[in-house]
Amino acid sequence: MTDHSAPDTGEKRPALIPATPAGIARAADLLRAGRLVAFPTETVYGLGADATDDRAVAAIFAAKGRPQFNPLIVHVPDLVAAHSWGLFDDRAHDLATQFWPGPLTMVVPRPANSALSLLVSAGLDSIAIRVPNHPVAQAILRAAGKPIAAPSANRSGAVSPTTPHHVLESLGDRVDAIVTGGKCMVGLESTVIDLTGPDAALLRPGAVLPDEMERLIGPVRLSAGDPTAPKSPGQLESHYAPNAAVRLNASSAEEDEAFLTFGPDRFVFGGTTRLNLSLEGDLNEAAANLFSHLRSLDQSGARRIAIMPIPDVGLGLAINDRLRRAAAPRG
């Protein structure tokens, strides 16, 4: 009998797991076994590993090429579970009640004798933690029964992934499995607020806005952060970067540039490739499209991506934060 099976090329590819009950159970089994599983959240796809397993957490850093001084965010299904891994004051409780599940990460003190891997916190006495608002992420967290460390599922410093294809494109065989849950709705990483001191500090802007938090807990100062000793992800000076160079505040594009526009498309330019974040000037739509559009323009072969100004209000604060880091000098 002729064997019509595909030849074994020796090339390893991650398993693509559908977001079905059987798929969720398989993903949870892999996580408990110390494997790396990418899965969707409402923000971006995360590269998940058991946050209590030193070797599994170390595998995240190896797969991403991520500096080990850059902490990871721990994902849990609810506030009750979060209490096992972080110390929550009144401010944290108020924010959790209002914004969890959702795109808000809180940096809180880490309990003594915590079972979390020290690598998760990069050796700090704090922990970054959040409750994602995505049915697939929630199902995986509950099925795994473990806190899951899950930075964005891409090479460190590169454009974040918002589809399973982006994960496969960026990490390839560095991830054991990808749970296919469609496109992420928010499209930007979570807001990060530091609550380890008396003054709340915004470490990374996102979909939860500073004025929304201030109405609950009082003033939230903007932290400049320390890129050499970050307290949360997203604080490195160069981050979210495509391969092509990035030019901000552009009103037109040159012949060999791709062009990322925003709002009514009235621009005439010499380049060959352009994409619009939102023809209607909708910042929510722009945020959801940002990373996928950057990836598409990066694949056009342009030497540089020119980007129109984005209003620095509301969700535009988070979009501009990502763009400034994408345009920063690279080491």
NUKELUM-274481 format. One record per residue (C-alpha): residue number from 1; x, y, z. Coordinates in nm, 3 decimals. Layout:
   n       x       y       z
 NUM       X       Y       Z
...
end
This chain:
   n       x       y       z
   1   0.000   0.000   0.000
   2   0.129   0.343  -0.091
   3   0.187   0.580   0.200
   4   0.032   0.916   0.111
   5   0.115   1.085   0.443
   6   0.321   1.402   0.434
   7   0.695   1.347   0.464
   8   0.860   1.425   0.794
   9   1.081   1.724   0.721
  10   1.201   1.745   1.079
  11   1.062   2.099   1.104
  12   0.869   2.158   1.422
  13   0.559   2.376   1.405
  14   0.339   2.481   1.695
  15   0.007   2.306   1.733
  16  -0.286   2.524   1.627
  17  -0.557   2.455   1.881
  18  -0.919   2.562   1.820
  19  -1.093   2.750   2.101
  20  -1.331   2.460   2.170
  21  -1.385   2.288   2.507
  22  -1.146   2.010   2.397
  23  -0.896   2.268   2.276
  24  -0.914   2.462   2.601
  25  -0.853   2.143   2.799
  26  -0.553   2.058   2.580
  27  -0.406   2.407   2.623
  28  -0.450   2.383   3.001
  29  -0.276   2.041   3.006
  30   0.018   2.185   2.812
  31   0.049   2.481   3.050
  32   0.045   2.254   3.356
  33   0.317   2.047   3.189
  34   0.544   2.351   3.165
  35   0.492   2.421   2.795
  36   0.445   2.755   2.619
  37   0.094   2.828   2.487
  38  -0.008   3.146   2.304
  39  -0.369   3.250   2.355
  40  -0.590   3.552   2.283
  41  -0.684   3.822   2.530
  42  -0.887   4.134   2.461
  43  -0.561   4.329   2.426
  44  -0.306   4.116   2.233
  45  -0.209   3.750   2.211
  46  -0.013   3.640   2.518
  47   0.268   3.386   2.541
  48   0.155   3.186   2.841
  49   0.346   2.971   3.089
  50   0.287   2.850   3.444
  51   0.399   3.146   3.657
  52   0.498   2.912   3.944
  53   0.735   2.706   3.727
  54   1.086   2.856   3.702
  55   1.179   2.658   3.392
  56   0.854   2.744   3.212
  57   0.896   3.115   3.290
  58   1.260   3.102   3.177
  59   1.136   2.950   2.851
  60   0.926   3.265   2.789
  61   1.236   3.485   2.813
  62   1.429   3.248   2.584
  63   1.150   3.227   2.325
  64   1.106   3.606   2.308
  65   1.474   3.697   2.346
  66   1.352   3.912   2.634
  67   1.586   4.073   2.889
  68   1.540   3.902   3.225
  69   1.526   4.238   3.405
  70   1.192   4.306   3.231
  71   0.904   4.174   3.449
  72   0.608   3.973   3.321
  73   0.236   4.019   3.384
  74   0.059   3.738   3.569
  75  -0.294   3.657   3.447
  76  -0.560   3.517   3.679
  77  -0.936   3.459   3.629
  78  -1.069   3.690   3.904
  79  -0.992   3.905   4.206
  80  -1.028   3.609   4.443
  81  -0.745   3.432   4.261
  82  -0.543   3.756   4.249
  83  -0.544   3.770   4.630
  84  -0.328   3.458   4.634
  85  -0.046   3.631   4.449
  86  -0.057   4.003   4.534
  87  -0.129   4.237   4.825
  88  -0.424   4.463   4.746
  89  -0.494   4.790   4.930
  90  -0.818   4.989   4.906
  91  -0.709   5.158   4.584
  92  -0.639   4.823   4.418
  93  -0.974   4.685   4.533
  94  -1.159   4.987   4.396
  95  -0.985   4.961   4.060
  96  -1.037   4.585   4.040
  97  -1.405   4.622   4.117
  98  -1.447   4.880   3.841
  99  -1.214   4.754   3.567
 100  -1.165   4.378   3.613
 101  -1.199   4.176   3.405
 102  -1.046   4.420   3.159
 103  -0.732   4.581   3.014
 104  -0.584   4.704   3.343
 105  -0.267   4.568   3.504
 106  -0.186   4.661   3.862
 107   0.162   4.645   4.009
 108   0.117   4.557   4.377
 109   0.344   4.428   4.655
 110   0.441   4.065   4.627
 111   0.365   3.857   4.939
 112   0.652   3.705   5.133
 113   0.720   3.341   5.050
 114   0.520   3.366   4.727
 115   0.513   3.053   4.512
 116   0.548   3.264   4.197
 117   0.877   3.230   4.013
 118   1.113   3.514   4.100
 119   1.177   3.553   3.726
 120   0.819   3.676   3.684
 121   0.900   3.978   3.900
 122   1.256   4.015   3.769
 123   1.367   3.986   4.132
 124   1.152   4.279   4.250
 125   0.928   4.268   4.557
 126   0.625   4.356   4.344
 127   0.402   4.169   4.101
 128   0.219   4.290   3.790
 129  -0.120   4.120   3.771
 130  -0.443   4.141   3.573
 131  -0.773   3.966   3.497
 132  -0.829   3.949   3.119
 133  -1.172   4.010   2.967
 134  -1.174   3.746   2.693
 135  -1.379   3.425   2.705
 136  -1.096   3.209   2.569
 137  -0.839   3.351   2.812
 138  -1.083   3.311   3.100
 139  -1.156   2.950   3.005
 140  -0.786   2.863   2.982
 141  -0.703   3.025   3.316
 142  -0.985   2.841   3.494
 143  -0.901   2.508   3.329
 144  -0.529   2.539   3.405
 145  -0.586   2.630   3.769
 146  -0.256   2.815   3.771
 147  -0.147   3.179   3.753
 148  -0.023   3.228   3.397
 149   0.261   3.462   3.306
 150   0.180   3.596   2.960
 151   0.372   3.876   2.788
 152   0.285   3.952   2.427
 153   0.351   3.653   2.201
 154   0.621   3.805   1.980
 155   0.994   3.861   1.972
 156   1.102   4.108   2.237
 157   1.075   4.469   2.123
 158   0.889   4.382   1.803
 159   0.532   4.463   1.698
 160   0.276   4.296   1.923
 161   0.049   4.020   1.783
 162  -0.327   4.059   1.746
 163  -0.398   3.742   1.542
 164  -0.276   3.378   1.556
 165  -0.090   3.437   1.228
 166   0.110   3.719   1.388
 167   0.220   3.479   1.664
 168   0.324   3.214   1.414
 169   0.505   3.473   1.204
 170   0.700   3.615   1.499
 171   0.775   3.311   1.715
 172   0.737   3.010   1.485
 173   0.854   2.693   1.658
 174   0.950   2.880   1.976
 175   0.595   2.829   2.103
 176   0.446   2.483   2.161
 177   0.085   2.569   2.077
 178  -0.135   2.859   1.967
 179  -0.501   2.876   2.065
 180  -0.679   3.030   1.767
 181  -0.927   3.282   1.900
 182  -0.952   3.534   1.616
 183  -0.846   3.898   1.620
 184  -0.802   4.082   1.952
 185  -1.064   4.351   2.007
 186  -0.866   4.622   2.190
 187  -0.539   4.570   2.004
 188  -0.313   4.754   2.253
 189  -0.155   4.614   2.566
 190  -0.318   4.685   2.901
 191  -0.286   5.003   3.102
 192  -0.033   4.951   3.384
 193  -0.061   5.137   3.715
 194   0.190   5.109   3.999
 195   0.029   5.088   4.344
 196   0.334   4.985   4.545
 197   0.385   5.332   4.693
 198   0.169   5.607   4.843
 199   0.132   5.779   4.504
 200  -0.033   5.587   4.221
 201   0.181   5.603   3.906
 202   0.088   5.532   3.546
 203   0.361   5.310   3.400
 204   0.199   5.235   3.064
 205  -0.108   5.400   2.907
 206  -0.380   5.181   2.760
 207  -0.755   5.150   2.717
 208  -0.826   5.231   3.084
 209  -0.760   5.605   3.094
 210  -0.594   5.802   3.376
 211  -0.899   6.022   3.441
 212  -1.117   5.712   3.479
 213  -0.884   5.583   3.750
 214  -0.848   5.921   3.917
 215  -1.222   5.940   3.972
 216  -1.188   5.633   4.192
 217  -0.853   5.667   4.369
 218  -0.743   6.029   4.333
 219  -0.436   6.162   4.152
 220  -0.241   5.931   3.922
 221   0.099   6.069   3.830
 222   0.275   5.986   3.505
 223   0.591   5.792   3.577
 224   0.892   5.840   3.354
 225   1.006   5.493   3.464
 226   1.354   5.350   3.447
 227   1.417   5.152   3.125
 228   1.715   4.980   3.292
 229   1.501   4.856   3.584
 230   1.137   4.849   3.472
 231   0.859   4.756   3.716
 232   0.633   4.630   3.437
 233   0.642   4.544   3.068
 234   0.629   4.819   2.806
 235   0.879   5.054   2.970
 236   1.182   4.984   2.753
 237   1.280   5.288   2.547
 238   1.272   5.094   2.219
 239   0.971   4.864   2.195
 240   0.685   4.761   1.961
 241   0.921   4.824   1.670
 242   0.883   4.700   1.310
 243   1.195   4.613   1.110
 244   1.163   4.933   0.906
 245   1.255   5.265   1.066
 246   0.964   5.479   1.187
 247   0.914   5.853   1.119
 248   0.649   6.026   1.330
 249   0.431   6.334   1.270
 250   0.451   6.299   0.892
 251   0.221   6.497   0.663
 252   0.331   6.304   0.354
 253   0.551   6.011   0.260
 254   0.857   5.993   0.040
 255   0.893   5.763  -0.261
 256   1.049   5.478  -0.063
 257   0.834   5.516   0.249
 258   0.511   5.343   0.345
 259   0.246   5.572   0.496
 260   0.025   5.510   0.801
 261  -0.256   5.766   0.803
 262  -0.540   5.859   1.035
 263  -0.869   6.032   0.963
 264  -1.014   6.149   0.629
 265  -0.778   6.036   0.355
 266  -0.692   6.358   0.170
 267  -0.319   6.305   0.136
 268  -0.127   6.280  -0.190
 269   0.218   6.129  -0.165
 270   0.479   5.953  -0.374
 271   0.501   5.622  -0.189
 272   0.336   5.301  -0.304
 273   0.188   5.160   0.019
 274  -0.048   5.324   0.265
 275  -0.297   5.212   0.527
 276  -0.542   5.417   0.734
 277  -0.587   5.346   1.104
 278  -0.939   5.492   1.097
 279  -1.099   5.692   0.818
 280  -1.352   5.823   1.071
 281  -1.082   5.936   1.312
 282  -1.201   5.682   1.573
 283  -0.924   5.622   1.827
 284  -1.072   5.287   1.935
 285  -1.061   5.163   1.577
 286  -0.711   5.306   1.537
 287  -0.588   5.118   1.845
 288  -0.737   4.791   1.722
 289  -0.566   4.834   1.382
 290  -0.231   4.973   1.497
 291  -0.017   4.660   1.527
 292  -0.168   4.474   1.231
 293  -0.123   4.780   1.006
 294   0.237   4.828   1.121
 295   0.307   4.463   1.037
 296   0.150   4.496   0.692
 297   0.345   4.811   0.609
 298   0.664   4.653   0.741
 299   0.619   4.367   0.494
 300   0.587   4.607   0.200
 301   0.964   4.642   0.163
 302   0.965   5.014   0.244
 303   1.281   5.142   0.409
 304   1.078   5.351   0.652
 305   0.721   5.391   0.773
 306   0.594   5.749   0.790
 307   0.313   5.800   1.040
 308   0.063   6.084   1.060
 309   0.006   6.263   1.391
 310  -0.246   6.097   1.623
 311  -0.442   6.317   1.869
 312  -0.275   6.286   2.210
 313  -0.601   6.251   2.401
 314  -0.794   5.953   2.537
 315  -0.677   5.630   2.377
 316  -0.446   5.840   2.161
 317  -0.215   5.864   2.465
 318  -0.160   5.487   2.449
 319  -0.126   5.482   2.069
 320   0.136   5.758   2.078
 321   0.324   5.584   2.361
 322   0.360   5.274   2.140
 323   0.459   5.482   1.837
 324   0.724   5.681   2.026
 325   0.881   5.357   2.147
 326   0.860   5.208   1.795
 327   1.048   5.513   1.663
 328   1.310   5.522   1.941
 329   1.678   5.451   1.865
 330   1.744   5.078   1.873
 331   2.026   4.914   2.057
end
